[in-house]
Amino acid sequence: MFLTFLCSSACFSQDIQVSGFIKNAQNLPIDFANVILTNTDDATIVHGATSQDDGHYVLKNVALGSYILEISFIGYTTYKYNLKVDGDTKLDLVVLQESTEELDTINIIAKKPTFKKQSDRIIFNIEKTSLTEGSVMDVLKSTPGILVMNDEISVRNSSNIIYLINNKRVHLTGEDLQQLLAGTDASHVESVEVVTNPSAKYDAEGAAVININMSKNLITGYNGSLYANYTQGIYPRFNAGMNHFYKTKKLDIFANYSYGESELEIYNRSDVNFIEDNTIVGTWRSENDRNTKSKSHNANANVDYAFNSANVLSFSTNVNVTPYWKREGYMETEAVDSSFSSMNNMDDSKVNVAANLNYVNTSKSGDVFSVNLHHTNYDYDRYQDINSMYFDENDQFSRQNIFNSMSDQNTKIFSAQADYSMSLEHDIDFDFGIKSSLIDSKSSLDQYYLKDNKYWNDDENSGVFDYNEMNYAGYISMSKAWETWQVSAGLRGEYTDIEGKVSSTNNSNSFDYFKLFPTFNVSKEFNENHSLGLSYGKRIERPTYSSLNPFKYYFNDYIYLQGNSNLQPTISHLSTLSYTLKGTYTFELYYRYEKDPTSELVFQDNTSNEIVYKPTNMEKSIDYGFDFLTFKPITDFWSVYFVNSIFHTRDYFKAAQSGNSTEYNETWSVYSNFMNFFTFLEDRSFSGEISLLYMAPMINGSSNVSSRTQVDLGIKKSFKNGKWVASLKASDIFRTTDFTVKNKYLNQDNQYYGRFDNQWFRVGLRYNFGNTRLTTNEKEDTELNERNRLNYESSHN
């Protein structure tokens, strides 16, 4: 009978509610205020809720007892009250008082981007600015030190980049990376770090690291958002999605889904002069118009479970599914005495799934031990059909050539990594770790040509390419900071075993290598106005799996992209000397030397009239320059950042169609980015930015690339304390990002003009619900460099 009475009392206590209303001094209700009950003994949170639109709140299932009631909202002084619950309780109206000093401080920090330069990185904070109302790709376009042109990302003239989100690796390249970044909502982005000299803890691959920090949550509860963006370029594009985040004392759950439909138009024009004995013997002029339609699904999920304050287990996954991707291309080519036109239609589908399991243990002394397991499964299929019609000098039909192909690539990646961080005596931080990975990539191509009303297998252009790679790595690093000095040094060793087989030729390319990668950083702060830094790092860039695939991808009968199974990794050395004045103005000198750098070179065969785009190891590349960057508030509502780089590049390459002689291409160039940030209205709810980007003519291997300019505009307005957010973005307002690529040396004379769908405007609307003070624990992928090489896309694809 006694146990029955206890159970009855417990059941009864679970129905008890504590409720009330919250308003401000102007008698207006406050919605989304945090209402919590804490234990009077140890201040642990027992119950929590948020107020509704009318200021009403309800705490349900409250047990009998004594508590401390806390009510808080950003910009107001926290209200505390000792509460004894002996039944259903309706509290008196609570009026929160504004905290003017706190409100002003928070608004200034939250609405203006901030910039910080450290010896090895740039930190750009953009939380709650207009930059976050769009995609992660839009954020990167506005980040100092990052250059994004035609969705191709580079740092200090290098596209060999490691991508992280919350220090977890995003391992994609080409269209896969572009699709992920363009399809990922940026509303939770807090800051972007551009690491120009990565430490030994990072994978040796990557000349730079871009780390996208998502804001963290400290309050229990639930929040979410729904958003939609409409973009009008040459054709319309649409993207919509939702974010959900739930946190308890031990459990954090984040889930995101987005769906996008896109239609893009790309126009290219190329001119080729075929040369024999220093004389032009033929000329081709081609125009290529390509229309691409796609539909894609992106989903991300992350679950963190804290067993206690020392042990946390995490599972994360991201899924990208592109069931519909169709490109229709039409190319017309005119010669002196003939012409031909080609229809090039492609139908692609792709599934990309990555999963990570991560465990972190933090000891009482602050040492951290972590283990990460990763698996990726990537499946990519393409059907291509090419139909070419030939005409004579009288524009009369002469013949027809039809062929099609079916190709697929399946890549599986397995990785395991363990890291340990500890602090030694004399404030020395010590890190070490090991990693192993296995990559199994299989690509196949079946090509058929039409003859006598029957399709025949093209054995020369069909086959299977098997690629297997094992990688073992270990690292050790140390750092120390005292008074005005900071020093860090590390060493990473990697052993790689590779085997590639081509079934159509029975060729096998197998090799292994072991390499060491040292890093070093030292900085000295003389006083609050002057600081100096010196850094050095050695890095590696391994070929993407598709770039190793030796099969041909055709644009028409005579122009194609072909992989290279003999590609070697690129080794680079980068040294930087930097000086910062008053913490605002940074001046840098850098020198980079690359051995066997990979570039997509263009070769014209003057005998067969073929044009081949082929990833090729050049002999070396030397790049040095002077950078200046600053971020400075001009007024209370206007701040600017300015980045300017003057640099010289010299590339040495083999002229494969010109006697295989060694040639070089060099130039001085300038890159400038000037961005203005504005905040308006007393509550800072209206913000915007205007940016100007200029790139002088530069080189890429044997190619000379023309100058480009881009002007962008963005604005953002929030309503009802951030519950609704409207945004507008205009890109390439004056359509000045068109460019020309020229190759002219020895018997090579060709040029390419490209016009991409960069001029567009986008309108967006977001609705935030739940406790809008919560922020996400979103993670993307894991620390794994192999996944970064999944896809290879030609700039002409």
C-alpha positions in Angstrom: 0.0 0.0 0.0 2.9 2.3 0.8 4.6 1.7 -2.6 1.3 2.2 -4.3 0.9 5.6 -2.5 4.4 6.6 -3.7 3.7 5.7 -7.3 0.5 7.7 -7.1 2.3 10.7 -5.7 5.0 10.5 -8.4 2.4 10.3 -11.2 0.5 13.2 -9.7 3.7 15.3 -9.4 4.4 14.8 -13.1 1.2 16.8 -14.0 2.2 19.9 -12.1 2.8 23.0 -14.2 4.4 26.3 -13.5 3.3 29.2 -15.8 3.4 32.9 -16.3 3.9 35.8 -18.6 6.9 37.9 -19.6 6.9 41.5 -20.9 9.4 44.4 -21.3 9.2 47.9 -19.8 7.1 49.0 -22.8 4.5 46.4 -21.8 5.2 44.4 -25.0 5.4 40.6 -24.7 8.8 38.9 -25.1 8.8 35.8 -27.1 11.6 33.1 -27.1 12.8 34.2 -23.7 14.6 31.3 -21.8 12.8 30.1 -18.7 14.6 27.5 -16.5 14.3 25.9 -13.1 17.6 25.1 -11.4 18.4 23.0 -8.4 18.9 25.2 -5.3 21.8 22.9 -4.1 24.1 22.6 -7.2 22.5 24.9 -9.7 21.9 22.1 -12.2 19.1 22.7 -14.7 15.9 20.7 -13.9 13.4 22.1 -16.4 13.4 24.5 -19.3 11.0 26.2 -21.7 10.7 29.3 -23.9 8.0 32.0 -24.0 5.5 32.2 -26.8 4.5 35.1 -29.0 2.3 36.5 -26.3 5.0 36.2 -23.7 3.3 33.1 -22.0 5.4 30.2 -20.8 4.7 26.8 -19.3 7.0 24.5 -17.4 5.4 21.0 -17.4 5.9 17.9 -15.4 7.5 19.7 -12.4 8.2 17.7 -9.3 7.3 19.1 -5.9 10.2 21.0 -4.3 12.2 24.2 -4.1 13.9 25.8 -7.1 15.5 28.9 -8.5 13.5 30.4 -11.5 15.7 32.1 -14.1 14.3 34.1 -17.0 16.7 35.6 -19.5 16.7 37.1 -23.0 19.4 38.7 -25.0 19.8 42.4 -24.2 17.9 42.2 -20.8 19.0 41.7 -17.2 18.4 38.1 -16.0 15.5 37.7 -13.6 15.9 35.3 -10.7 13.3 34.1 -8.1 13.3 31.5 -5.3 10.3 29.3 -6.0 8.6 26.6 -4.0 6.4 24.3 -5.9 3.6 22.5 -4.0 1.1 22.3 -6.8 0.1 24.0 -10.1 1.6 27.5 -9.9 0.7 30.6 -11.8 3.3 33.3 -11.3 2.9 37.1 -11.4 3.9 39.0 -14.6 7.6 39.3 -15.0 8.9 42.5 -16.5 12.5 42.2 -17.8 14.6 45.4 -17.7 16.8 46.3 -20.6 20.6 46.0 -20.1 21.6 48.9 -22.4 25.4 48.4 -22.2 25.0 44.6 -22.8 22.6 45.1 -25.7 24.8 47.6 -27.5 27.9 45.4 -27.1 26.2 42.3 -28.3 24.6 44.1 -31.3 27.9 45.6 -32.5 29.7 42.2 -32.3 26.8 40.2 -33.8 26.1 42.5 -36.8 29.5 43.5 -37.9 32.1 41.1 -39.4 35.4 41.0 -37.4 38.8 40.1 -38.7 41.9 38.8 -36.9 45.3 37.9 -38.4 47.5 35.3 -36.7 50.9 34.0 -37.7 49.5 31.0 -39.6 45.9 32.0 -40.3 43.2 34.6 -40.9 40.0 34.4 -38.8 36.9 36.1 -40.3 33.8 36.3 -38.0 30.6 36.8 -39.8 27.9 35.5 -37.4 24.5 37.0 -37.9 25.6 39.4 -40.7 24.0 39.5 -44.1 26.7 37.2 -45.3 25.0 34.2 -43.6 21.8 34.6 -45.6 22.8 32.3 -48.4 25.0 29.4 -48.9 28.5 28.5 -47.5 29.9 29.2 -51.0 28.6 32.8 -50.7 30.4 33.1 -47.4 33.7 31.9 -48.9 33.4 34.4 -51.7 33.5 37.2 -49.1 36.3 35.8 -46.9 39.7 37.5 -46.9 42.4 35.4 -48.5 40.0 33.2 -50.5 39.4 33.7 -54.2 36.3 32.2 -55.8 35.9 32.6 -59.6 33.4 30.5 -61.5 32.9 28.4 -58.3 36.7 27.5 -58.4 38.3 28.2 -55.0 41.9 29.1 -54.4 44.1 30.4 -51.6 47.2 32.4 -52.6 47.0 31.1 -56.2 46.6 27.4 -55.2 43.5 25.3 -55.4 45.1 22.5 -53.3 42.9 23.1 -50.2 41.7 21.1 -47.2 38.1 21.9 -46.3 36.9 21.5 -42.7 33.6 22.3 -40.9 34.0 22.5 -37.1 37.5 21.0 -37.6 36.0 18.0 -39.4 37.0 17.3 -42.9 34.9 17.8 -46.0 36.5 15.7 -48.6 35.1 16.6 -52.0 36.4 18.4 -55.1 35.0 19.7 -58.4 31.3 19.7 -58.9 30.7 17.6 -55.8 32.4 20.2 -53.6 30.6 23.1 -55.4 27.2 21.4 -55.0 27.8 20.8 -51.3 28.9 24.3 -50.5 26.3 25.9 -52.7 23.6 23.7 -51.2 24.6 24.1 -47.5 22.8 26.8 -45.6 25.1 29.4 -44.0 22.8 30.7 -41.3 24.8 29.0 -38.6 28.2 30.0 -39.8 30.1 31.8 -37.1 33.5 32.3 -38.6 35.9 31.1 -41.4 39.6 30.4 -40.7 42.0 30.5 -43.6 45.1 28.5 -42.5 48.0 29.4 -44.8 50.6 27.2 -43.1 48.9 24.1 -41.7 50.5 22.3 -38.7 51.7 18.7 -38.8 48.4 17.6 -37.2 46.6 18.3 -40.5 47.0 15.8 -43.4 50.1 16.6 -45.5 47.9 17.1 -48.5 46.7 20.7 -48.9 48.6 23.9 -49.5 46.0 25.7 -47.2 43.2 24.8 -44.9 39.7 26.4 -44.9 37.9 25.8 -41.6 34.2 26.8 -41.4 33.2 27.2 -37.7 29.5 26.6 -36.9 28.2 28.4 -33.8 28.0 26.3 -30.7 25.0 25.7 -28.4 25.2 26.2 -24.6 21.4 26.1 -23.8 19.1 23.1 -23.7 16.0 23.1 -25.9 15.0 22.9 -29.5 15.2 25.3 -32.5 14.7 25.1 -36.2 14.3 27.0 -39.4 12.7 26.8 -42.8 14.2 28.7 -45.7 13.8 29.2 -49.4 15.9 31.0 -52.0 15.0 31.9 -55.5 17.8 32.8 -57.9 17.4 34.3 -61.4 20.4 34.1 -63.7 19.9 33.3 -67.4 17.5 30.7 -66.1 15.8 30.4 -62.6 17.2 28.3 -59.8 15.5 27.3 -56.6 16.7 26.0 -53.2 14.7 25.2 -50.1 15.5 23.4 -46.8 15.1 23.0 -43.1 17.3 22.8 -40.0 16.5 21.1 -36.8 18.5 21.1 -33.6 17.7 19.6 -30.2 19.8 19.6 -27.1 19.5 18.1 -23.6 22.1 17.9 -20.9 23.7 14.8 -22.5 22.4 14.6 -26.1 22.8 17.0 -29.1 21.0 16.2 -32.3 21.3 18.2 -35.5 19.5 17.3 -38.8 19.4 19.2 -42.0 17.8 18.6 -45.4 17.8 20.7 -48.6 16.5 20.3 -52.1 17.6 22.3 -55.1 16.7 22.6 -58.8 19.1 24.4 -61.1 19.5 25.4 -64.8 22.7 26.9 -65.9 23.9 28.2 -69.3 27.6 28.2 -70.3 28.9 29.6 -73.6 32.4 29.0 -74.9 34.2 30.1 -78.0 37.6 28.7 -79.2 40.0 29.5 -82.0 42.8 27.2 -83.2 45.5 27.8 -85.7 47.2 24.6 -86.9 50.9 25.1 -87.7 53.4 23.3 -89.8 57.0 24.6 -90.4 56.1 27.9 -88.7 53.2 28.4 -91.1 49.5 28.4 -90.3 48.0 25.6 -92.5 44.5 25.5 -91.1 42.1 27.4 -88.8 39.2 26.2 -86.7 36.6 28.4 -84.9 34.2 26.7 -82.6 31.2 27.9 -80.6 29.8 25.8 -77.8 26.5 26.4 -76.0 25.7 24.1 -73.0 22.6 24.0 -70.9 22.7 22.0 -67.7 19.6 21.0 -65.6 19.9 19.3 -62.2 18.0 18.2 -59.1 19.8 17.4 -55.9 19.1 16.3 -52.4 21.4 17.1 -49.4 21.0 15.7 -45.9 23.2 16.0 -42.9 22.9 14.6 -39.4 25.0 14.7 -36.3 24.5 13.1 -32.9 26.7 13.9 -29.9 26.2 11.9 -26.7 28.1 13.0 -23.6 28.4 10.1 -21.1 29.8 12.6 -18.7 32.0 15.7 -19.0 35.0 13.7 -20.0 33.6 11.2 -22.6 31.7 12.1 -25.7 30.7 9.8 -28.6 29.6 11.3 -31.9 28.1 10.0 -35.1 27.8 12.1 -38.2 26.7 11.5 -41.8 26.1 13.4 -44.9 24.3 12.3 -48.0 24.3 13.9 -51.4 22.0 12.4 -54.1 21.8 13.8 -57.6 19.2 11.6 -59.4 18.8 14.1 -62.3 21.6 15.9 -64.1 21.3 16.5 -67.8 23.5 18.6 -70.1 22.7 19.4 -73.7 25.6 20.9 -75.6 25.7 22.1 -79.2 29.0 23.0 -80.8 29.6 24.4 -84.3 33.1 24.3 -85.8 34.1 26.1 -89.0 37.2 25.5 -91.0 38.5 27.1 -94.2 37.0 24.5 -96.5 34.5 22.6 -94.3 32.5 22.7 -91.1 30.8 20.3 -88.7 28.3 20.5 -85.8 28.0 18.3 -82.8 25.2 17.5 -80.4 26.7 16.3 -77.0 24.1 15.1 -74.5 24.9 13.7 -71.1 22.7 12.1 -68.4 24.4 11.7 -65.0 23.4 10.3 -61.6 25.3 10.3 -58.4 25.1 9.0 -54.8 27.6 10.1 -52.2 27.4 8.8 -48.6 29.8 9.5 -45.8 29.7 8.3 -42.2 31.9 9.0 -39.2 32.1 7.7 -35.7 34.2 9.8 -33.3 35.1 9.3 -29.6 36.8 12.0 -27.4 38.1 11.5 -23.9 39.3 14.5 -21.8 41.2 13.8 -18.7 41.1 15.8 -15.4 44.5 17.3 -16.3 43.1 18.5 -19.7 44.7 15.9 -21.9 42.6 14.9 -24.9 42.4 11.5 -26.6 40.3 11.0 -29.7 39.5 8.2 -32.2 37.8 8.6 -35.5 36.5 6.0 -38.0 35.3 6.9 -41.4 33.7 5.3 -44.4 32.7 6.8 -47.8 30.8 5.2 -50.7 30.7 7.2 -53.9 28.8 6.0 -57.0 28.8 8.1 -60.2 27.2 7.1 -63.5 27.2 8.9 -66.9 25.6 8.2 -70.2 26.9 10.3 -73.1 25.7 10.6 -76.7 27.5 12.5 -79.5 26.1 13.1 -83.0 28.3 15.0 -85.5 27.2 16.3 -88.9 29.9 17.2 -91.5 29.5 19.7 -94.4 31.7 20.6 -97.3 32.8 24.0 -98.5 29.5 24.5 -100.3 27.7 23.8 -97.0 26.4 20.5 -98.4 26.1 17.5 -96.0 28.9 15.0 -96.5 28.8 12.5 -93.6 27.7 11.7 -90.1 29.5 10.3 -87.1 27.5 8.9 -84.0 28.9 7.3 -80.9 27.9 6.9 -77.3 29.4 5.7 -74.0 28.4 4.5 -70.6 30.8 5.1 -67.7 30.7 4.7 -64.0 33.0 5.3 -61.0 32.7 3.6 -57.7 35.0 4.6 -54.8 35.2 3.2 -51.3 37.3 4.8 -48.6 38.0 3.4 -45.1 40.0 5.4 -42.6 41.0 5.2 -38.9 42.7 7.9 -36.9 43.8 8.4 -33.3 45.1 11.7 -31.8 46.5 12.7 -28.4 47.0 16.2 -27.0 48.7 17.0 -23.7 50.3 19.9 -21.9 53.8 19.4 -20.5 55.8 21.4 -18.0 56.7 25.0 -18.8 53.5 25.5 -20.8 54.5 23.3 -23.7 51.6 21.8 -25.7 52.4 18.4 -27.2 50.4 16.6 -29.9 50.9 13.3 -31.7 48.7 10.9 -33.7 48.5 8.1 -36.3 46.3 7.4 -39.2 45.7 4.7 -41.8 43.5 4.7 -44.9 42.4 2.4 -47.7 41.1 3.5 -51.0 39.5 1.3 -53.7 38.4 3.1 -56.8 37.1 1.4 -59.9 36.2 3.2 -63.1 34.8 1.6 -66.3 33.9 2.9 -69.8 32.0 1.2 -72.6 32.0 3.2 -75.8 30.1 2.3 -79.0 30.1 3.7 -82.5 27.3 3.5 -85.2 28.2 1.8 -88.4 25.9 0.2 -91.0 22.9 0.9 -88.7 24.5 -1.1 -85.9 26.4 -0.1 -82.8 29.9 -1.7 -82.4 32.1 -1.8 -79.4 35.0 0.7 -79.5 37.7 -1.5 -77.9 40.3 1.3 -78.1 38.2 3.7 -76.0 36.7 1.1 -73.6 38.0 -0.6 -70.5 38.3 -0.7 -66.7 40.7 1.3 -64.5 41.3 -0.1 -61.0 43.0 2.1 -58.5 44.1 1.0 -55.0 46.0 3.1 -52.5 47.1 2.4 -48.9 48.3 5.3 -46.8 49.9 5.3 -43.3 50.7 8.5 -41.4 52.1 9.6 -38.1 52.8 13.1 -36.7 54.2 14.9 -33.7 54.1 18.6 -32.9 54.9 21.0 -30.1 54.1 24.6 -29.3 54.9 27.1 -26.6 53.8 30.6 -25.9 55.5 32.9 -23.3 55.4 36.6 -22.8 55.6 38.0 -26.3 56.8 34.9 -28.2 54.9 32.0 -29.8 56.7 29.1 -31.4 55.4 25.8 -32.9 57.0 23.0 -34.9 55.9 19.7 -36.1 56.9 16.7 -38.3 54.6 14.4 -40.2 55.6 11.2 -42.0 53.4 9.5 -44.6 54.0 6.2 -46.4 51.9 5.6 -49.6 51.5 2.4 -51.7 49.7 2.8 -55.0 48.7 0.4 -57.8 46.7 1.4 -60.9 45.7 -1.1 -63.7 44.1 -0.4 -67.1 42.4 -3.5 -68.5 42.2 -2.2 -72.2 46.0 -1.9 -72.4 47.1 -4.3 -69.6 49.2 -1.5 -68.3 50.0 -1.5 -64.6 51.5 1.5 -62.7 52.7 0.6 -59.2 54.9 2.5 -56.9 55.3 3.5 -53.2 57.0 6.3 -51.4 57.7 7.7 -47.9 58.0 11.4 -47.3 58.5 13.7 -44.3 56.6 17.0 -43.9 58.1 19.5 -41.5 56.2 22.7 -40.4 57.4 25.7 -38.4 55.9 28.9 -37.0 57.4 31.6 -34.9 56.0 35.1 -34.0 57.1 37.9 -31.8 54.9 40.7 -30.5 57.1 43.7 -29.7 54.3 45.8 -28.3 50.6 46.4 -29.0 51.5 48.1 -32.3 54.1 45.8 -33.8 54.4 42.1 -34.4 56.5 39.9 -36.7 56.0 36.3 -37.9 58.0 33.7 -39.8 56.6 30.3 -41.1 57.6 27.4 -43.3 55.7 24.3 -44.4 56.1 21.4 -46.8 53.0 19.9 -48.3 51.9 17.3 -50.9 49.1 17.2 -53.5 48.0 13.8 -54.7 46.2 13.3 -58.0 42.4 12.9 -57.9 41.1 9.4 -58.8 39.4 10.6 -62.0 42.4 12.6 -63.2 44.3 9.2 -63.1 41.6 7.6 -65.2 43.2 7.3 -68.7 39.9 7.2 -70.7 38.7 10.0 -72.9 35.7 12.3 -72.3 34.7 13.9 -75.6 33.4 17.4 -76.3 33.2 16.6 -80.0 35.0 14.2 -82.4 38.3 16.2 -82.2 38.2 17.8 -78.7 38.4 15.7 -75.6 39.6 15.5 -72.0 41.9 12.6 -71.1 43.2 11.5 -67.7 46.8 10.5 -67.0 47.5 7.3 -65.0 51.2 8.3 -64.7 50.6 11.4 -62.7 53.0 11.9 -59.7 52.2 13.8 -56.5 53.2 17.4 -56.2 55.6 18.5 -53.4 55.5 22.2 -52.4 57.5 24.3 -50.0 56.1 27.6 -48.7 57.9 30.3 -46.6 56.2 33.4 -45.3 57.4 36.5 -43.5 54.7 38.7 -42.0 54.5 42.0 -40.2 51.4 43.4 -38.5 51.0 47.1 -37.6 48.6 48.1 -34.8 46.8 44.8 -35.1 45.1 46.1 -38.2 47.5 46.3 -41.1 49.3 43.1 -42.2 52.2 43.0 -44.7 53.4 39.6 -46.0 56.2 38.4 -48.2 56.0 34.7 -49.4 57.9 32.3 -51.6 56.6 29.0 -52.9 58.4 26.3 -54.8 56.5 23.3 -56.3 58.0 20.2 -57.8 56.0 18.2 -60.3 52.9 20.5 -60.0 49.8 19.2 -61.9 48.1 21.4 -64.3 45.5 20.8 -67.0 47.5 21.6 -70.2 46.1 22.1 -73.6 47.8 20.3 -76.5 46.9 20.6 -80.2 48.0 17.9 -82.6 48.7 19.7 -85.9 48.6 16.4 -87.8 45.3 14.9 -86.6 43.7 18.3 -85.7 42.9 17.0 -82.2 42.7 19.2 -79.1 43.5 17.4 -75.9 43.0 18.7 -72.3 45.2 16.6 -70.1 46.3 16.8 -66.5 50.1 16.8 -66.6 53.0 17.0 -64.3 54.9 20.2 -65.1 58.6 20.2 -64.1 58.3 23.0 -61.5 56.6 26.2 -60.5 58.0 29.2 -58.6 55.6 31.7 -57.1 56.5 34.7 -54.9 54.7 37.9 -54.0 53.8 40.6 -51.5 50.4 40.7 -49.8 48.7 43.5 -47.9 45.4 43.1 -46.0 43.5 45.1 -43.5 40.1 45.2 -41.8 39.1 48.6 -40.4 35.9 50.2 -39.0 35.3 53.5 -40.7 32.2 54.6 -38.7 29.8 53.0 -36.3 27.8 51.6 -39.2 30.5 51.1 -41.9 33.6 48.9 -41.9 35.8 47.7 -44.7 38.4 45.0 -45.5 40.9 45.3 -48.3 43.2 42.5 -49.6 45.8 43.2 -52.3 48.4 40.7 -53.6 51.2 41.5 -56.1 52.8 38.2 -57.2 55.1 36.7 -59.9 54.6 33.1 -61.2 56.8 31.1 -63.5 55.8 27.6 -64.6 58.1 25.1 -66.4 56.5 22.5 -68.6 57.2 20.0 -71.3 55.9 20.9 -74.8 54.6 17.4 -75.6 53.5 18.3 -79.1 56.6 20.4 -79.9 59.6 18.0 -79.6 59.1 17.6 -75.8 61.3 20.6 -75.1 61.1 22.4 -71.8 59.3 25.7 -72.0 58.3 28.2 -69.3 55.5 30.8 -68.9 55.7 33.7 -66.5 54.0 36.9 -65.5 53.5 39.5 -62.7 49.9 39.8 -61.6 47.6 41.6 -59.1 44.7 40.4 -57.1 42.5 42.9 -55.2 39.4 42.5 -53.1 37.7 45.5 -51.5 34.6 44.8 -49.4 32.3 47.2 -47.5 30.0 46.1 -44.6 27.1 48.2 -43.4 24.7 48.0 -40.4 21.6 50.3 -40.2 18.8 51.1 -37.8 19.0 51.4 -34.1 18.5 47.7 -33.4 21.0 46.8 -36.1 18.4 44.6 -37.9 19.3 45.8 -41.3 22.7 45.0 -42.8 24.5 44.7 -46.1 27.7 44.5 -48.0 29.2 45.7 -51.3 32.3 44.0 -52.7 34.7 44.7 -55.6 37.0 42.0 -56.9 39.7 42.5 -59.5 42.2 40.0 -61.0 44.8 41.1 -63.4 46.0 38.8 -66.2 47.7 35.7 -64.8 49.0 32.3 -66.0 48.1 28.7 -65.4 50.7 26.3 -66.8 51.1 27.1 -70.5 47.9 29.2 -70.5 47.6 33.0 -70.2 44.3 34.0 -68.5 42.8 37.5 -69.1 41.7 39.9 -66.4 38.4 39.7 -64.5 36.3 42.0 -62.3 33.3 41.2 -60.2 30.9 43.5 -58.2 28.5 42.0 -55.7 25.7 43.4 -53.5 23.9 41.9 -50.6 21.4 43.1 -48.0 19.5 41.4 -45.1 16.6 42.6 -42.9 15.3 40.7 -39.8 11.8 41.1 -38.3 10.2 40.2 -35.0 13.5 39.7 -33.0 15.0 37.6 -35.8 12.0 35.3 -36.2 11.7 36.3 -39.9 14.7 37.1 -42.1 14.6 38.5 -45.7 17.6 38.8 -47.9 18.6 40.0 -51.4 21.9 39.2 -53.2 23.1 40.4 -56.6 26.2 38.8 -58.2 28.5 40.1 -61.0 26.2 43.1 -61.4 28.1 44.4 -64.5 28.8 40.9 -66.0 32.6 41.4 -66.0 33.7 37.9 -65.1 34.0 36.6 -68.7 37.6 35.6 -69.5 39.9 34.4 -72.3 42.6 31.7 -72.0 45.4 31.7 -74.6 48.1 29.1 -75.4 50.7 30.5 -77.8 54.2 29.0 -78.0 56.3 27.0 -80.6 53.7 25.3 -82.8 50.8 25.7 -80.3 48.3 28.5 -81.0 44.8 28.3 -79.5 42.5 30.4 -77.3 39.3 29.8 -75.4 36.7 32.3 -74.3 34.3 31.5 -71.5 31.1 33.1 -70.3 29.6 31.5 -67.2 26.2 32.1 -65.6 27.7 34.4 -62.9 25.3 37.3 -63.2 22.2 36.7 -61.1 20.1 38.0 -58.3 18.6 36.0 -55.4 15.8 36.6 -52.9 15.6 34.6 -49.8 13.2 34.2 -46.8 13.9 32.4 -43.6 11.5 31.5 -40.7 13.1 30.6 -37.3 11.1 28.8 -34.7 11.7 27.3 -31.3 14.3 28.8 -29.0 16.1 31.0 -31.5 19.0 31.6 -29.1 20.1 28.0 -29.7 22.8 27.3 -32.2 23.8 24.1 -34.0 26.3 21.4 -33.4 26.4 20.7 -37.1 29.5 18.8 -38.4 30.5 17.9 -41.9 32.4 14.7 -42.6 35.7 13.8 -40.9 39.4 14.3 -41.0 40.2 12.4 -44.2 42.2 13.7 -47.2 41.4 10.7 -49.5 37.8 11.8 -50.0 39.0 15.1 -51.2 40.2 13.5 -54.4 37.0 11.8 -55.3 36.1 13.9 -58.3 38.0 15.7 -61.0 36.3 18.2 -63.2 37.8 20.0 -66.1 37.3 23.8 -66.2 35.8 23.2 -69.6 33.5 20.4 -68.5 
